[in-house]
Amino acid sequence: MSTVESLVGDWLPLPDVSELLNVSITKVHGLLDDRSLLALRIGERKIRSVPAGFFVGSQVLDSLKGTISVLVDAGFTDEEAIVWLFTDDESLPGRPVDALREGRKTEIRRRAQSLAW
């Protein structure tokens, strides 16, 4: 198991994301293409999967897309962005993805923007 796989823990293969969101697999691919979600190839079979922490109930975490945009603009790859979102930060405290879930998107995006400098 890779570092990012163990860091995130729970992953959803794309068909499961499709079912969770009640949309077609084509729509899930669209969400990945427009950077509303990030996915990596994980596991022994290298199945494209999305961190389960990107969802609240049956919805994509509201503040995720803008935060991903900031990280991509800062030069992060998909894997680096996922690692950053799921790595504990003592100054928060907690993980950036948890702060997003708590509604603290401004603070997280400000931190992400500072990474570009």
C-alpha positions in Angstrom: 0.0 0.0 0.0 1.4 3.4 -1.0 1.8 6.3 1.4 -1.1 8.2 -0.2 -3.4 5.1 0.0 -2.8 4.6 3.7 -2.9 8.4 4.4 -6.4 8.7 2.9 -7.7 5.3 4.1 -11.1 5.0 2.5 -11.4 5.1 -1.3 -14.3 4.8 -3.6 -13.8 3.3 -7.1 -15.5 5.4 -9.9 -18.5 3.1 -10.2 -19.2 3.5 -6.5 -18.9 7.3 -6.9 -21.4 7.1 -9.7 -23.8 5.2 -7.4 -23.2 7.5 -4.4 -24.0 10.6 -6.4 -26.7 8.9 -8.4 -25.2 10.0 -11.7 -23.8 8.2 -14.8 -20.1 7.1 -14.9 -19.8 9.6 -17.7 -20.8 12.4 -15.3 -18.2 11.2 -12.8 -15.5 11.4 -15.5 -16.8 15.0 -16.2 -16.3 15.8 -12.5 -12.8 14.6 -12.7 -12.1 16.4 -16.0 -13.4 19.8 -14.6 -11.4 19.2 -11.3 -14.5 19.0 -9.1 -12.9 15.7 -7.8 -9.5 14.1 -7.9 -8.8 10.4 -8.4 -5.7 8.2 -8.3 -5.0 4.7 -9.4 -4.7 2.7 -6.2 -4.5 -0.8 -5.0 -3.0 -3.9 -6.5 -5.2 -3.6 -9.6 -4.6 0.2 -9.9 -8.3 1.0 -10.0 -9.0 4.7 -10.4 -10.6 5.8 -7.1 -11.6 8.9 -5.2 -11.0 9.6 -1.5 -14.3 9.0 0.4 -13.5 12.1 2.5 -14.4 14.2 -0.6 -18.1 13.5 0.1 -20.7 14.6 2.6 -23.6 12.2 2.4 -24.4 11.8 -1.2 -22.8 15.1 -2.3 -19.4 16.3 -3.3 -17.8 18.5 -0.5 -19.0 21.9 -1.5 -15.7 23.8 -1.1 -13.6 21.1 -2.8 -13.5 22.3 -6.4 -12.2 25.8 -5.5 -9.6 24.4 -3.2 -8.4 21.9 -5.9 -8.2 24.8 -8.3 -5.9 26.8 -5.9 -3.7 23.7 -5.3 -3.4 23.0 -9.1 -2.6 26.7 -9.7 0.1 26.3 -7.0 1.7 23.5 -9.1 0.4 20.5 -7.3 -0.2 17.2 -9.0 -3.4 15.3 -8.2 -1.5 13.0 -5.8 0.3 15.9 -4.1 -3.0 17.7 -3.7 -4.6 14.7 -2.1 -1.6 14.2 0.2 -1.8 17.8 1.3 -5.5 17.7 1.9 -5.2 14.5 4.0 -2.0 15.3 6.0 -2.4 16.4 9.6 -1.4 20.0 10.2 -0.7 20.9 13.9 -1.4 24.6 13.2 -5.0 23.9 12.1 -5.2 21.4 14.1 -6.2 18.4 12.0 -6.3 17.8 8.3 -7.2 20.5 5.6 -9.9 18.2 4.3 -11.5 18.1 7.8 -11.3 21.9 8.0 -13.1 22.1 4.7 -15.8 19.8 6.0 -16.2 22.2 9.0 -16.7 25.1 6.7 -13.3 26.8 7.0 -12.6 27.0 3.3 -11.2 30.6 3.4 -8.4 29.6 5.8 -7.6 26.4 3.8 -7.5 28.2 0.5 -5.3 31.0 2.0 -2.8 28.3 3.2 -2.9 26.6 -0.2 -2.3 29.9 -2.0 0.8 30.6 0.1 2.3 27.3 -1.1 2.7 28.7 -4.6 5.2 31.3 -3.4 
